[in-house]
Amino acid sequence: MNPQAKLISTLSLLLGTTITISSNHWAMAWTGLEINTLAILPLISNPHHPRAIEAATKYFLVQAAASTLLLFSSTINALFTGQWDITQLTHPTSCLLMTTAISIKLGLVPFHFWFPEVLQGSSLTTGLLLATAMKFPPLTLFLLTSPSLNHTLLTILAIFSTALGGWMGLNQTQTRKILAFSSISHLGWMTIIIIYNPKLTLLTFYLYCLMTTTIFLTLKTTKILKLSLMMTAWTKIPSLTATLMLTLLSLAGLPPLTGFLPKWLIIQELTKQEMTSTATIIAILSLLGLFFYLRLAYCATITLPPNSSNYMKQWQINKPVNIPTAALTALTIMLLPLSPMIFSIP
């Protein structure tokens, strides 16, 4: 890709995100979302492969439809209440349409069908952007409008997202699709607590971005795109492949790793809100995701495939692991003991 075009797309992504998260007017928020959509399209279609073009087309159609629904919802709210302020979303029909629009943008169930296909058709770098940075502006709008949204509807969306994210990830062999369903499952955890404790939703999102970034950078360094390649990747960078197992278990939420912190706090908060049954259901459903994380971790640690593989052993890469990947891996594995410092900050 042309460096100038890549620079323009990157700056446009930063500009669109900044406009959306800092705006109080629905029109400005919609403008920022549109800038983001148009800026990411060249990055998705960069390989000039039919699969990449298909992914870019699907992404454009879905995001354009969601943006139209969002603008329609804000217009209805302004028509009946005279308010264009994001925090003044009070009309019931507008609240329902807004929940639908943001759910489509995030990829919550039942509007999740586009996300795994788009992520599979993108490169690992673009997939990292789609799974982390592109979720931030819609999630910000969710946070700003959460007091007005239907609590029961959000809880149902969250439970189904957690269930389907774990269920659909069980039979996948492509690492990008597995991470896509992992993202859907984590979005369920963020959505279920967004009304009761928005700060906890942000903490969950930040830690999810940290762990997902680590995994994507590791997969990019070792060029792992499917499970069969993961079984023979230990010869490239043995140390990085070994820590990949711990990173995956952290994303699964196993103690005493970093990923356990947000799930622990969310279950605790749901219990305080007298939603013990909801907390029990979402904790049990997370076991589905734990299964395919364990399968990935198993594939990352074994040195020989359990059956005859058509892939040759790879030569070891002499290039050392870069500092950002090593630092992110350390945080992904060992941040839990530092969690009291997070809550001591005013």
VENLIN-V171612 format. One record per run of one state. SS is the DSSP state (H for helix, E for strand, C for the rest). FROM is the first residue (numbers start at 0). TO is the last residue. If there is no record, write none. Layout:
SS:FROM:TO / SS:FROM:TO
This chain:
C:0:1 / H:2:21 / C:22:23 / E:24:24 / H:25:43 / C:44:48 / H:49:80 / C:81:83 / E:84:84 / H:85:87 / C:88:90 / H:91:105 / C:106:111 / H:112:119 / C:120:122 / H:123:130 / C:131:131 / H:132:147 / C:148:149 / H:150:167 / C:168:172 / E:173:173 / H:174:192 / C:193:196 / H:197:221 / C:222:224 / E:225:225 / H:226:229 / C:230:231 / H:232:234 / C:235:236 / H:237:251 / C:252:258 / H:259:271 / C:272:274 / H:275:300 / C:301:321 / H:322:333 / C:334:334 / H:335:343 / C:344:345
